[in-house]
Amino acid sequence: MNATIRFSRGQYETAGRPLRKTGLYDFHVHRGAKMVPFAGYSMPLTYADVGQIASHNYVRKNVGIFDVGHMVQSNFRGKTATEFLEWLTPSSLASLKPYSSTLSVLLNEKGGIIDDTIVTKHASDAFYVVTNAGRRDRDLAWFKEKVEEWNSSDKGKDGPVEHEVLEDWGLVALQGKGPEAASYLQSLTSFDLKQLTFGTSAFVPIEGFNLHIARGGYTGEDGFEISIPPSQTVEVATLLSKPPVELIGLGARDSLRLEAGMCLYGNDLDETTTPVEAGLSWVIGKGRREKGGFIGAEVVQQQLKEGASRRRVGLIVEGAPARQGAKIFSPTGKEELGVVTSGIPSPTLGKNIAMGYIKSGWHKKGTEVEVEVRKQLRKAVLTPMPFTKPNYWRG
């Protein structure tokens, strides 16, 4: 299938700043990577003569490794860390088991999504949080402001919260079909990886390194996200990228995540979008839907009760692929219903898939609409996400 994965322009813009580099920059260059600007970093798009589609298919059938060291890794510690993060997010972190993770969202006062994040609870007073590189400045300023506000309040007096950014730490994602990723990693450790189910983490000995490993990822396949101290990043990446593992770039990462129905901040999420509109109501803890107590709760609670005016949906589009910004219309083509936020030719399905937002009432699966592609209306059908079946290891 001849296709090129495209990113939104916003993901490439760097506001005139010099590009940052992950600890694996030279590692990529030496292995023939085509480096491109992404979220303020110089990141690998593809490697040598291996195309995006071939890399995509390799992860779906075998096992690949991604550099995701551009993501911001943080620790939050303190007696009131749970309460603090339950103020910043709508998730139920008090009931989260130690060394378990959840997708969550940072919300502004209007319920808009500042960023999506993975929150891992090590203990009630210790959390590991990963946020997006493209939101680095916004997130870190928000954390600083809110930590200061919390610690100067009556709640913070019960025990201040400390925020530590793990600057220059490495982060790699080993992802693959079925047992492929686990089999490779298992060969490097005495730790029984079957104990590590989807959404859990542990400190695991890997050939003499003691590394934080979380089971999950951004592809829909089984896999592991491995956090690495700066001085060990290149050595560990080298260890984890031996055959049959192949290096995979951003192009394939984008198509894999879209097939898996996962959002890309800046495309599918922004500060004008709430978790209810984004189809992320499941990240809001059951008890918190009534009690609130998190930033932006008023708007979110209202939408949970009354519904949102638009919804995030998946589409299968006939003919040419619909890209970000393509307008969605009613079958007659007269009423504008919404907009596409991400779209690609799916390497796995051989169909054009897209994600976008549509007016409530039109959001049910099987609904037929029209999408404007290259000034021509093309038929599309609303399709449940994920587009491909997930292969997470749940034990």
N, C-alpha and C positions, 0 to 999 in steps of 0.2 A: 504494500500500500504506500504510494508515494505521497507523503504529507510532511509538512513542517509545523512543529509546535511553535506557537507565537505567544509572547507574554504581552500583558498590557503595558502601555508606555510608562504608566506610573511606577511600575516595578523597577524600571531602569533608571529613573530620574534620581540624581544624586545631589541636586541643588548646588552644583559647582564645587563640591568638596572633593578632595582626593579620596580615591577608593580605599576602603579598609581591606585587609587581607586576613583570612583565617590562617591558623598555624600550619595548614596543609597547602598553602599556595605553591611553594616550590615543588612539593610532592606532585601536584597536578601538572604543572608545567613540564616537569621531567617525564611525565607519562603521556605527553602529547595532547593535553587538554586545550580546547578552545575556550579561553577565558572571556567572560562578558560581565558588564556591570549589572548587579542585581541587588536591590535594597541597600545600596551604599557599599557593597562589597564587590570584589573581583572574584567571580565564581565560575566553576567549570560548566559549560553548556553541553559539550560532548567530548569524547576522547578519541584521538587519532582518527582513523577512518571509519569508526563505528558510528552509525547514524542514530538519531533519536528513536526511530521506530524499532530498530534492532535492539537498542538498549532497553526500551520499554518491554518488548517481548521477552527479553532475557530474564527480566525480573519476574514476569508472570510465569515463566517456565523453569527458571533455575534460581540463582541468588546473586544479588548485586549489593554494592555498598555506596552510600552517598555521604558526602561531606555536608553536614548541616551545622558546622561550627560558627556560621554567621548568626545563628539564633542566640538570644540573650538568656544566659543561665543565671539564676539567682537563688540565694538562700534567704529564708525569713525565719528568724529565731526569736524566742521570747515566750514568757509565760502566757501572754494573751495573743500569740500568733494565730491560733485558730479563729478567735473572735475577730481579729483584724482582717484576715483574709475572707471571712464570711461577711464583712462589711464591704470589701472591695469587689467581691463576686457573689452571685446568687446561689452558689453551690452549697450543699450540706457537707461541710468538711469535718464537723465534729463526729459524725457517724462513719466517716471514711476510715477503713482499717489502716493500721501502720503499713507502710511500704505499698500502698495502693495509690493509683492515679485517677484523675478525672479530667476530661476536657471541661474548660470553663471559659468565662468571658469577664473582662474588665469593663464595667459600665460607667458612663458619665451620668450626670444628674438627670438627663432626659431619657435614660434607658438605652442610649446608643452605645454600640460596641466600640470601645477604645482599642481593644485587641482581643483575640482569642488566645488561650493559653492552656498548657498542661500543668496541672497542680498535683504534685506528689507529696503525700504526707509521710514523713518519717516517724514523727511523734507529734503529740498535741502542741509541742513547743518548737517544732522543726519541720519546715516545708521546703521543698525544692521546686522551683517554678521556672518554666521555659516560655519565653515570649518571642514575638517575631522581630527579626532584624530591621525590617522596614518601619517598625514602630518604636525603635530603640529610644530615640530622643523623647518622644511623647510618653512612653511607658515609664522611663526612668525618672522623668520630671514628676509624673503622677505619683509614683511610688514615694519619692522624696517628700512631696507635699503631704501626702496622706499619712506617712509614717510620723512626720512631725506633728500633724494635726492630732493623730491618735495618741501619741505619747504625751502630749500636753493636755489631754482630756482626762476626765475622771476614769474612763475605761483603761487608759494607758497606765494609770497610776498603780493598777494591780500588777503591772509588769510590763516594762517597755518592750517594743518590738525593734529588732535590728534587721536591716536589709543589707545583704552582701552580694555584689555582682561578681560572678566568677569570670573575670576578665581574661581573655585569651585562652580559656579552656577549650579543648576540642570536643566536638560532638559528631558522632558518625551514626548512620542508620544502616544496619544490615537487614536486608529485606528479600524475601523469596517465597516461592511456591511451596506449599505443604511443609515437609520436614527439612527442606534444603538449608535454610538459614540456621535452624536449630542444630542440625547435624554438623554443620561446619563449626559453629561456635562450641558445641559440645566436645569436639575433638581437642579443644584448647583449654578445657577446664574440668576439674573434678566435681564441680557443683552440678547437681542434677537439675538441668534446665526444665524438666517436666514440672517441677515445683513452681516455676515462674510462668503463670498464666497471663493472658491478655489483661493489661491494666495494672500489673503488679511489677515491683522492682526489687532489687537486692544488690548488695555489694558482692561482686563475684571475682574470684581469683582467675586471671587469664594469663597464663605463662609468666607468673611472677608479678603481674600488675593486679592491684585491687581496684576494680572499676565499678562505678554505679551503672547498672544495666536495667533498663525498663523494657518490658515486652509490649510492643505496639509499633506504630509507625504511621506513615502518610501515604501508603500505597494500596491498602486493602489486603495485603498479603501478611503472612506471619513475619515477625521480625523483632529486632532489638535496637533500642537507641542507647548508645554507649557514651557516657561522659568521661573525658580524659583530661588529667592535669596537663598544663602546657608543655612541660618538659618531656612528656611521654607520648604526645599526640602522634608524631610522625612514626615512631616505632610501633605503636599499637595499630595505626592505620596500615602500615606495611604488613604486619602480622595478619590482619583481617582481610587483606585484598589479594591473597594468593589463590590460584585456581582451585575450585571452579568459580570463585567469586570474581565478578567483573566490576570495574569502576563505572558508576552511572552518574550522568550529569543532570542539570536542571531541566533540560528539555523533557526527558523521560519522567522526571519527578512530577512535572506539571500534568502530563497526560495520565499518569498512574493515579494521581490524587483525584482528578476529575472523574475518571471511571469509577473510583471509589466513593464519589459523591461528597468529597471533602472540600471545604471552603478555602479560598486563598484571600487573605486580607488585602484590601485595596481593590480587588475585583468583586468578590462576593459578599464582603463585609466592610462596613465603615461606620463612622460615628453617627450617621443618620439612620442606621438600621438597628432594630432591637432584636433580641434573641427570639422573640415570638415570631416576628416577620421572617427571620432567618431559618426557621424550623429547628431552632436549638432550645426549645422550651424544656427538653428533657434534661438539660444541664441545671435547671432550677430545682433545688431540693423541694420535695413534697411539702414538708413542714414550712418552708420559706415562702411558698406561694400565698399563704394566708398571712403569716406573721411579718413577712418583709424583712426590714432591718438591714437591707443592702442599698448601696448607692443606686439610684434610678428605679427603686422599687415601685413607686407610685404609678409610673407609666407602664411598667411591665405587668403589674398586677391588674391594671385596667384592661390591657390587651388580652391577658389570660382569661378574663371574665367576659369581655365584650367582643373579642376577636380583633385581629389586625386588618388594616386596609389592603395589605398585599402579602404575598407569601412566596418564599423561595421554592422553586420547582425545577424538575429535570425535564428535558425535551429531547426527542429524537427528531432531527430535521432532515427533510428530503433534499436531494440535490447538493448544492455547495454548503460547506459548514458555516454556521452562524457564529460570528466572533463577538467579542465584548462590544456593547453599544448597539447591537442590532435590535430593532424595535419589534415587539410582539403585538399582533393585531388579532381581532376577532376573525372568524372564518370569512366574513364578507369583506374584510380588509378596511372597514370604515371606522371601527373603534380601536383606538390604541389602548392596549391592556397592560403593557409592561416592557421590560428590556432584558436582553441577554447580558450576563455578567462574565461568563466564561464559555468557550466553545471550541471544540476540536473534532477532527475526524478520529474516531476511536480505533486505535490499532487492534484492540482485542475483539471488538464487535464488528468492525468493518462498516460502521454506521456513523453518521454525524451526531454527536451528543452535545448538549449544552445545558447550562445552568442559568437561571435568571429569576427575576421577580415578576409576579403577575397579580393582577387585581383579584382580591378575594371573591370567591364565587366561580372563578374560572380555574381554580387551582387543583381540581380533582383529577386523578389519573385517568387517562384515556380521552381527556378533552382535546378536541382538535382545534388548532389555531393556525395563524399564518405568521411567518417570520420574514422580515425584510432583509434579504441578503443581496448585496450588489444591485440595489435599487429594484429588486424583483421579489415579489411575495412568494414564499415557498411554504408548503404544508409542513406542519409539525404536530407531534402528539405528545401530550404531557405524560411523562414516564417516571415511575418511582425510582428513587435513588437509594442505594448505590446502583449504578448501571451494571456492574459486575459483582458476582457473589464474593463476599469477604471470606478470607481464609485464616482468620485469627485463631490462635491456639487458646482454647478455653478449658483444656484439661479433659 
